[in-house]
């Protein structure tokens, strides 16, 4: 992997860490579902920082694909499959990221149909999946 790509990925990870920290703060502030659903600051910020985290994941996947000169993905879902096919991420994580890409698409393109209860569940139970992505990417970078 080129030093330039490695540098770009680490810059993305710095942003990712910032967004993850915001999500962790929002987890604490969202004491329960009722509080979360009734506070537009909580659900609005959660939606935004989830979107940004998922976008960083997409960007990192594409940087790796370009640097390794792998087949150009036709979609972000395809990018996950390509990276999983190279065993850069685990199958379990690939499945979870596929769902996250779907969530990102709703946040970006179908924002009028956002299920805030689903966003609450993601905030409360899936932030660890984002952290696992970072862990697996850093392990990959350490080997290459």
N, C-alpha and C positions, 0 to 999 in steps of 0.2 A: 504494500500500500504506500502511495506517495506521501511525503511529509506534508504537502499542501492539503491533501484530502484529510489526513489525520488531524491537522490543525483545524480545518473547517468543522470536523466532527466534534472535536473537543470544545470549540466555540459554541456549537449547537447544544452540547451537553451542559455547558454553563447556563445557557438560557433555560434549558430543561429543568435544571436544579432550582432555578429561581421560581419557575412556574409550579414545580412540585412543592416547594416550600409554601407558596401561597395556597395551594390546595390543602395542604396539611393544616394550615391556619383555619381555612374554611371548614374543615372537618370538625375542628374544635368548636367553632362558632355555631355550627349547625347541630345544636344539642339533640334535636329530634326532628322528625319529618315535618311536623306542624310548623315549627320555627323556620325551617328551611323554606317550605312552600309559601310561607306568608311574608318572607323578607326578600324583596327583589334584589337587594344588594348581594345576598348570599347566593341565590340561584343564578343571578346574572354573572357574577364573578366566577362562580364554579363553571358555568358553561364556557366562558371565555378562556379560562386557564386550562380546562380540558381540551378545548379546541387547539390552543397553542401547543400543549404537550403532544397531542396527536400529530400536529403538523410537523413538529420537530422530528418525531419518529419517521414520518414519511420522507422528510428531507434527508435524514441519515441513511435510510434504506436506499434512496436514489444515489446518494454520494458513493456508497459502497458499490452499488451496481455499476456505476460509471467508471469508478477507479479500477475495478476488477475486470472491466470490459465484458460484463455478462450481457445476456440477451436483454434488449430494451423491453421493459415492462409495458404492457398495454394499459394497465390501470394500477392504482395503488394496491389493490388486492393481489395483482400479479407480482408486484414488487415483494410482497410478503412471501409469496410462494417461491420466488427466485432465491431470496435470502435464506429461507428455510431449506430449500433444495441444496444449498451449499453448506448446510449445517452450522450456519452462523447464529441462528436462534433455534430454540427447541420447538418441537411440534406443539406442545401445550401453549407456549407463548405465541406462536404463529396463529393459533386458533383465537386466542384472546385479542391479539392485535387486529385480526380480521373484523371482529365485532366492534373494536374501537374505531376502525376506519368507517364502518357503517354509522357509528355515532357521530363522527366528524362530518360525514356527508349530510346528516340531518341538521347538525348545528350550522353548517355553512349554507346549504341549499334549501332545506325545508324548515327553516327556523320558525315558521308559524305552527309547526306540528310537534314542537319539542315536548316530550313527556317529562315534566319536571320531577315526577316521582322516580323515573328511571335515572335521571341525573343525580338525584339524591342517593340512590342505590350504588351508582358508580362511585360517587364521592366516598361513601362509607365503606365500600367493599372491594374496589378495584384499583386503588392508588398503588397498591403493592405490585400490580402488573406493570405499571409504568416504571417502577423502580427495578423490576426484574429485567425489563428491556435494557435499561441503562447498564445493569450489571453484565448482561450477556454481551452487549456491544463492547464494553470496556475489556472483557475477557478476550473477545475476538481481536481487538486492537493490540492487546498484549502479546498475542501469538503471531501477529503479522507486522 
